[in-house]
């Protein structure tokens, strides 16, 4: 019965190793490095057990709204970005928290899974306004017209949809590592490099890994607001939405699972890498990550959002409604940049001239 033949790579040069009957060792025909058979026995066992990454998820949220739970809830749709925002029947005219365009009421809330959890807002809108002002402070290149034209009173409190992923990551990772030793005598300088094949295997359990479920919210922005303290999460009740906006998810669990896979895989590989110590260099040769007990829950996380337009560009700021962490990009005034450049140039040029004159004086 035919099978797959395992090819060993030389850890020194990467060439294919061969068994050399003359020396009864495995030898690299490219760099002549020799390996004892006993050295390769553990390598053979590890390679046989290596598999490909398997990142399948099984448990999908299926909680439905019960009769009467959505009474009084309305859906507001942004004509610009298509975002669907959930609010109560008493909410007046407002703007989209993502693109700042007006949103209009469309009707009753329908067609969405019921969230499993919600983290209630801990900070009020006044705290968000103060954080935005602090975000402006010290930004010398910020255009004056940008800060004067910003309507900071329109910061919006929004419950943003997230999928929370649980999983157990079983990983097997092989590294190529080296140790170097240098010495010299009267005639030569020597460098000895030892090559090692290092294995790590084990499992890590992940709980409540968040991935935002809104295509309108930039993933980098949402991840920058982490971490949230999930210990303060509660079972969802519609009463938590009173007086707030809530975004309906438009990316289901299947669409966001690739981001969850990436985050869990990277975290697993980083955790394993921290255990490989005592070497001068370490490089990953083979990584296999398999998920088991995968499941996902649906939650609403609190955010303050402000999207403002300036010179045709949309600038979005966000604050974690639980912890107060504030993020957002700011524009730069080209005129101020130019002035700073010339000011720096005028200061640096005389200094450079003085140094050059001193060099010439010393050389002369």
Helices and strands as residue ranges (DSSP letters): E 17-20, E 25-28, E 34-35, H 37-49, E 73-78, E 84-88, E 94-95, E 102-108, E 117-118, H 125-136, H 144-149, G 152-154, E 156-184, E 189-212, H 219-224, G 230-232, E 234-235, G 238-241, E 245-247, H 253-273, E 281-310, E 313-320, E 326-328, H 334-363
